[in-house]
Amino acid sequence: MAAKGLSKAEMPAASRKGGIIGLIFICAFVAQEGQSLISSLPGKKFDPWVVDYEDGQLGVRNAKNIFYNDVSPQLASQAIIRLKNQSQNALETPSGPPAWSDSFYNGRRAYVVCTEDQAVPPIGQQLMIQHSGVKWDVANIPTGHSPFLSQPGSLAAYIVAEVVKFQGGALNPNQMLSISNTTEIPLGSAESSEPASLPTAAAELSLALFSTVAVPSNLAAESGVASFFTGTELSNLTALLDLPADS
């Protein structure tokens, strides 16, 4: 897994700054060492909705139903034009040692089960959690495979709460409600028919979701949130959390 060896505990030991403070999986594969993603599928073969272009690339049939079944048609169409093919190699290559099994992530390991997911069935998500042999904070949300589009506020509230928990804090119900009131994600500009670049869309979404969330400066620096805010914005945001700004 790409996060292996990059935890907040390991990076300083390698004379490197920063580090990962926790892991949050969203309807994602929890691959065991030596296991490929396809080997975890029923019958060890791709689902019928996977298109094999026989050139090492895979696509998807009926992406609206598979990835965006609970997303509005207009928003889903914007998302679909951004889809790229998937490397078949990435799904068939055995995984290396996973970061999620490291003891550093005990209490810093979370999983969002999307109960209406048509791509990774919820029962499969639950079985991967159970078979991992480690403890996860688990949230079940009634969405398809793309909760960041269909229920961005609910997803953001959970993610922020988990990140704050990773730092030893907690959000109160009013703060959670404030975050979860976000209902739309900007994927493009009203002045342009061209889709926003992914970094731009990510920045716009982060500002939309976190504009009412206090982010302690140390948390922001460690999690990358700081790149989306000015110093003044970060200073204003810290007012909502029961955590010191520079703890």
CORMOGI-V819840 format. One record per backbone hydrogen bond with DSSP energy under -0.5 kcal/mol. CO is the residue of the C=O (numbers start at 1). NH is the residue of the N-H. E is the energy in kcal/mol with one decimal. If there is no record, write none. Layout:
BEGIN
co;nh;e
CO;NH;E
CO;NH;E
END
This chain:
BEGIN
co;nh;e
1;4;-1.9
3;6;-2.1
6;20;-2.9
7;11;-2.4
8;12;-0.6
9;13;-0.5
10;14;-1.0
11;14;-1.0
11;16;-2.4
12;15;-2.0
20;8;-2.3
23;110;-2.8
25;27;-0.6
25;112;-3.1
29;31;-0.7
32;35;-2.2
35;95;-1.5
36;40;-0.6
37;40;-1.1
38;41;-1.5
41;44;-2.5
42;45;-0.9
47;50;-2.0
49;61;-3.2
50;52;-0.6
51;53;-0.7
51;59;-2.8
56;88;-2.8
56;89;-0.5
57;53;-2.0
58;86;-2.9
59;51;-1.9
62;65;-0.6
62;66;-1.9
63;67;-2.8
63;68;-1.2
64;68;-0.7
66;118;-0.7
68;71;-1.7
72;76;-3.2
73;77;-2.3
74;78;-1.4
75;79;-2.0
76;80;-2.8
77;81;-1.5
79;82;-1.4
80;83;-1.4
86;58;-2.7
87;91;-0.6
88;91;-1.0
88;92;-1.2
89;93;-1.8
91;38;-2.4
95;34;-3.2
99;102;-2.1
102;105;-1.5
103;106;-2.0
105;108;-2.7
108;23;-2.7
109;137;-2.6
110;25;-2.8
111;113;-0.7
111;139;-2.3
112;27;-2.6
112;114;-0.6
113;115;-0.8
113;141;-2.6
114;117;-1.6
119;121;-0.6
121;124;-0.7
121;125;-1.9
122;126;-2.5
123;127;-2.2
124;128;-2.1
125;129;-1.8
126;130;-2.4
127;131;-2.8
128;132;-0.8
129;132;-0.7
130;133;-0.8
136;138;-0.7
137;111;-3.0
139;113;-3.1
139;141;-0.6
141;115;-2.0
141;143;-2.3
143;116;-2.5
146;149;-2.0
146;150;-2.0
147;151;-2.1
151;155;-2.3
152;156;-2.7
153;157;-2.5
154;158;-1.8
155;159;-2.6
156;160;-3.1
157;161;-2.1
158;162;-2.4
159;163;-2.7
160;164;-2.6
161;165;-2.1
162;166;-2.6
163;167;-1.0
164;167;-0.5
164;169;-2.7
165;168;-2.1
172;175;-0.6
172;176;-2.0
173;177;-2.5
174;178;-2.2
175;179;-1.9
176;180;-2.5
177;181;-0.9
179;182;-1.7
182;153;-1.1
185;187;-0.6
187;196;-1.9
189;192;-1.3
194;189;-0.7
197;201;-3.1
198;202;-2.7
199;203;-2.4
200;204;-2.8
201;205;-2.7
202;206;-2.7
203;207;-2.3
204;208;-2.2
205;209;-2.9
206;210;-2.7
207;211;-0.8
210;213;-1.6
214;216;-0.5
216;220;-2.8
217;221;-2.3
218;222;-1.8
219;223;-2.3
220;224;-1.4
220;225;-0.6
220;226;-1.5
224;227;-1.3
225;228;-2.3
226;229;-1.5
230;234;-2.3
231;235;-2.2
232;236;-2.3
233;237;-2.4
234;238;-1.6
236;239;-1.2
237;240;-1.6
238;241;-1.0
241;243;-0.9
244;247;-1.2
245;217;-1.1
245;218;-0.9
END
